[in-house]
């Protein structure tokens, strides 16, 4: 079966968040199941794209309303990612370093979707399934079914995978002329909330809708930024499929970034050696429990709670804990986190930005991972943490509720109900008590490492 994944991100070619990790891993495991898998992303000005060899397989012009942009399709030559990676290079729109955050993002991603379909239409064979990811590709199922030029693709099954329902790709009907010609009798399909809502369009038109965890599917039926009734209407074609992790990349026994590799049988020494390296880098004490946060500094991740929660936890347990923050995003949150540095030198540090190698070392060297998310459709960090014997401290929401059970209920982590400073600090106190009981601590660590969250166990669920 020939499967196409169309996405704004794919690790390691372009990454902002968990979307990239999923699109960089799921296709690889589908390939091992015998499918022909192709991933299509925009051609950004990223290090991976610049440093690897691509060959041009197609070139043309994409029509965006009254504008024509030259575009070309390039294939990564070696298939080193375990699947065929294609980039759609559109001059003036994607030859930039950042994935998102530009005033013309609507124009960029509408053009990307049209160019992708133009290329697919010109191929000799039609894909068996096209899997679209998030709102950046949400117009594709509509255009395949309604646009005159794509009628050859009308009966091709489509899947829309929702990694986050918070972002919906909304724009006004004044930009309707961007889309390829279609019968205006169907213009209502595009409308949601008196605007064109790309995510809503994909939900309406896709053959199937998936979310990245079963619990998130339940949550968005009640809270999804205005799409609640729509999700309820399409429930029969919707399925929550928990994300997996790439165990070839996230494996403490083989991870080349680590100072010391380790297995479940050598977890204490292995984690301690990595912890010592981490603490040496950030001027922390390796004899104390290390609480870390890895992620985007956004309110949806609960990152705005971290400055006050860290200050309170450190003030209460100054000589007992270390806290390390790795993240980027909201500048105000970053500033507030950095303002704590002078007061808690030797017990607290930050790295504002993102560093993939450092993330691996933090997962290996930390004792606890803080995830106080307000919204977490799936979450991958808690799975990485479990894989590395690090105990996740999470708020029960989305995929965190699906994957982390409180240790007092026989599970593998520490859970709290509210995204609040009080709940975070209470969980840190519970973690400290656990840390003092080394027998219980190591039992829970080993239990987490044994859980199978691999893509190989779930990728079959994505095939129609």
N, C-alpha and C positions, 0 to 999 in steps of 0.2 A: 504494500500500500504506500502511495506517495503522499506524504504529509508536509504541509507548509505551515510554519509558524511565522507570523508577522507581528513585529514588536518594535517598540521604541528603544528597547535596551536588550543587550545580551552580553553576559560576562564571558570573556574578558574584553570584548571589543568596545563596549560602552556600558558603564554601570553608574547608576545613582542609588538604587536600592535593591530590595529583594526580587523585583521583577527580573532584573538582569540575571540573578542567580538561578531562577527557575528556568528562564529561556536558554540559559547556558548549560543546563543539566538535563532537563526532561528530554529534549531531542536526542541527546547522546544515548540515553537508556532506551528510547524508542528505536534507535538504530540497532542496538544490540538485540532487539526483539525481531529484527528482520525487515523493518520498514525503511523506505527511502525518505530521509528527512532533510528538509531544507529550511533554513532560518533566514529571514529577510529583515534587515534593519536599515535605517538611514546611514549614509556615509559621513559620519562626523569627522572632525579633525582630532582624532584621539591617538594616543601613543601606539596602541595595538594596530590600528588601521594603517598608521604611517610606517610602522616597522615590519609589517608582514607583506608578503607578495600576493597581489590580487591580479586577476586577468579579466579584461573587459569582455563580457559575453553579450551585451546588448547596449545600444544607445539610441536615443530618440529625443523628442521634446514632450514635455507634459504641459497640457493646457489647463490653466487655473483661471477660469473666467476669461478676462480679456488679455491675460498674460500667457506667454509661452516661455518655459524654462528648459534649457538643455538638461538632459539627465542621462546617466549611464549606469549600467548594472555590472558589478564586479564580483567575481567569485574568488574566495580565498583558495589559493592553489593546492595546499597540502592536506586539507580536511583534518588538520591537527586537533580540532575541537571534538571530533567524533561524529560530525555531521557536516553538511555543506552549508557554509555561511556566505550569504550574498549581501552586498551593501548597495543601496540606491543612492548614488551621488547626484545631488541636484544643485547646480551652481547657484550661488547667491542665497540659498536657503539652509544648507546643512554643512557647508565648509566652515564650521565654527567649532570651538572647543567644548562648549557646554551642550548638554543634551536638551535641557529645558531652560525657561526663564527669559525668553525673548518676547518682545511685543508682537511679533508676527508668528507666534507658535501655531495659531490656528491655520494660517496659510501654509506653514511648513509641513504640518502633519496631514492636512488635506491633500497637498501636492504629493506627499510621500505615498498615501494610499492610492491615489489615481495612477501614479507612475508604476507602482507595484502591480496593480491590476492590468495596466496596459502591457507590461512585460509578460505576465502570466498568460494573458489572452493570446499573445504572439507565439507562445511556445507550441511545440507539436502536440504535447500531451496535456490534458487537464488534470490537476491534482485530484486525488481522491477525497481529501479533507483539507480545509483551510482553517487553521486555529488562529484567531485574532486575540490579542492581549491588550486589555484595558481600552480606555476611550480613544487613545491615539490611533486605533485601527477599527473603531466601532462603526464607521461609515461603510466599511467594506461589504458586509452582508447586504446592506441596503442597495449599494451600487450594483452588486452582482445580480440582484433579483429585479431591480427596477430600471436601471440605466440601459438605454437602448443598445449602446455599444458593447455591453457585457452579457448579452443574452445567451451567449455560448456557455457562460459560467453559471447560469441561473439555477441549475439543478445540482450544483456542487455543494455538498454538506459543509456547513460552517459551524465552528465552535467559538463562542466568546468566553474567554477566561477573565474573570474579574479579580484582580489583585488588590484593588482598592476602589470602593465605591464613592469615596470622598471627592475625587477629581473626575469631572464628567465631560470636559471638552465642549463647553457651551458657547454658542455664538449666535448672532442675530440673523434674521431672515434677509437682511440687506446683503449678506454674503452667500445667499442661495445660488447665485450665478456661478460660484466656484465649481459646483458639482456638474458632472456630465449630464447631458440632456436626458430627461425622463418624463413620463406622463404626469403632468401636474395634478391630475386627479388623486395621486398618491402622496401629495406633499404633506398631508397630515401625519404620515408615518414618521416624518422627521421631527415633528413638534412635541415638545414637552415643556410645560411652563412658559408658553408663548415664546419659545426660542428653539433653535436647533440644538439638541442635546445629544452629542455623539455617543455617549454611553447608553442612553435610553434607546437610541436608534439600533445599536448593536443588540441590545437585549430583545427588542421587538423582532428583529429580522433574522438573528442567528438560528440555526437549526437546533442548537443546544447551548445552554449557558452553564458554566461551571464557576464555582467560587473556590478559593484556595484553602478552605477548611469547612467541615460540616457545620460547626457552630456559627461561623460567619454567615453562612447561608440563612440560618435562623435569625441572626441579628439584623441583617439588611431588610428583612421583611417588616421590621419594626422601626429601624433607624438607618436611613440611607440618603440623607440630604434631599428629600422630596421624591424619591423613586419608590417609596414603600408600596404603593398600590400596584405599580408596574411589576415589581418583583413577585407580589402575590398572584398577579395574573399569569405569570409565566412559570409558576412553581412546578408544573408538570414536566417542563422540559429542562429544569434546573437540577444541578447536582453539586453537592459540596465534596470536593476531593482534597484531602490534606496533602499539602506539598511534601516533597521528599527533600533529602539533601544528597549532594554528590559525595559519596563516601570515598571516592578516589582522591578528591581534593581535601576533604575534611576528615582526616584520619591521623590521630596522634602517633600511630605506629610508624607512619611513613612521611609525615609532614616535614618537608625540607626546611621550613622556616624555624622549626623548634630547635632549641639548644640541646634538648635531650628527647628523643622519641621514647614512647612508652606504650605498654599494653595494659589491659585490665589487671594483670598479675604484678605489675610494677608501678602502679598508679601513684603511690605515695612519693617515691623517690623521683619519678619522672616529673610530676607536677611541681615538686619543690625546686628542682633544678631550673625549670622554666620560670618559676616564680622569682627565684633569686636574680635571674637575668633581668626580668621585668622591673623588679624593685631597684636594681642597680641603675637602670636607665632613668627611672623616675624618682629616685631618691626616697624610696620607701623602705620600710622594715620588713624583710621576708619572714620574720618570726610571727607576724600578726596576720590575721585573716584579711584577705584582699577582696573588696567588693568593687566590681567594675560595671561600667555602662558602655555599650557599643551601639551607636546608632545615630540617626538624624536628630538634631536638636530642634524638635518640633513639639507643639502642644499635644498632637495626636499620640506621640510616643511618651507623653508624660515628662518630657525633658524640662519643662518649666518648673516642675516640682523639685528637681534635683538640687538646685542651689540651697534652698531652705532645708530640705531633707538631709543633705550632706552636712550642712552647718550644725544642725541639731544632733545628728548622729555622732559627729566628731566631737562636739562639745560634751556630750554625755559619755562618750567612750574614747576620749582623746588618746589614751595610751594603749588602746586595745584593738583599733581597726585602722585599715588603710582604705582609701577610696580613690579610684582612677576612672577618669572620664575620657572616652574617645568619641568624638562626634563633630558634625558640622551642620550648619543650617541657620537658625534664627540668631542674628548677631546679638540681640539683647540677652538671650539666654547664655550665649557664649561669654559675654562680658560678665554677667552675674556669676558664672562658674569660675572665671579667672579671678574675680575679686576675692575669692576665698583663699587663694594661694598664699598670701603673706601670713595669714592667721593660722594656717594648719600645715606649715612646711614640715616635711618629713612624714606626714600622714595622709596627704592629699595632693593629687596632681591631675593635670589635664593635657590632652593633645587635641587641639581644635583643628579639625581637618579630617581627612580619611586616609588610612594607610592599610592596605590589604594584608601585608606581612605582619604589621603590628597587631591587627585584629586576631590573626592566628595565634600569636604569642600570648595575647591577653586571654583568649579562650583556654589556652593550656596552663597559664600561670595563675589564673584567678581561682579563688575558692567559691565565690558567688557572683552571679550575673544579675544585675538589676534590670527589670523590664516592667516599669510601672505604667504601661500603655493605657491610654484612653480608648484607642482603636488599634487593633492588631488583627487584620484579616486572617493571617496565618501565623507569621513570625517564623523566621528561620534561626535566629540567634539562639533561642532556647534549645533548638535541636542540636546546633553546633556545640553549645555548652554541655549538654548531656553527653554528646559523643566524646568530649574531652574531659569528662569527669568533673565538670564545674556545675554547681547546683544553681538552677535558675530560681530567682525570686521574682514572682510575676503577679500581676493583677489578673483575675479571672475574666478574660474577655477574648472573643474571637478564637483563633487557633491556639492561644495560650491555654485556654480552658480545655481544648481537645488534647493537648500534649503534656501538660504538667499537672500532676496530682500532688496535693500536699502530703508531706512525709508522715504526718500524723494520721492520715487516711491510708497509709500503706504505699504512698507514692514516692516520687523522685525529686520533689522540689518544695518550695515554700510559697504559699499562695495568700493573696489578700483580695478583698472585695472591691475596694474603692481606689480610685486614682487620687490619692491624697497624701500629704506629708505625714500625717499621723499613721496611716496604714504602712507606708514605706518604713518609717522608723520602728514600728512594732515588728515588722518582718525582719528588720536588721537585728533587733534584740533576740528574736527567735533563732536566727541564724547563728548568732554568737553562742547561744547555749548549745546548739548542735555542734559547733566547731570545737567546743570544749570536750565533747564526747567523741573521741577519735574512732571508736569502734562503730558507732552509729554513722558518723560522717563518711567513713570509707565504705560502709555497707550501701549507703545511698548513692555515693559516687559510682560504685561498681554496678549498681542496679541501673543507673542512667546510661552507662556505657553499653549495656547489653541490649538496649531498645533498638529495634530495627526501624529507622526512619529513612531507609534508602529509597531512591527513585525506582529501583528495580521491583520493589514490592507494590508500587502504586501506578506505574506508568500505563499499565494495561487499561486502567479505568478511563483514560483519555481517548481511547480509540472507539469511534462510533461503530 
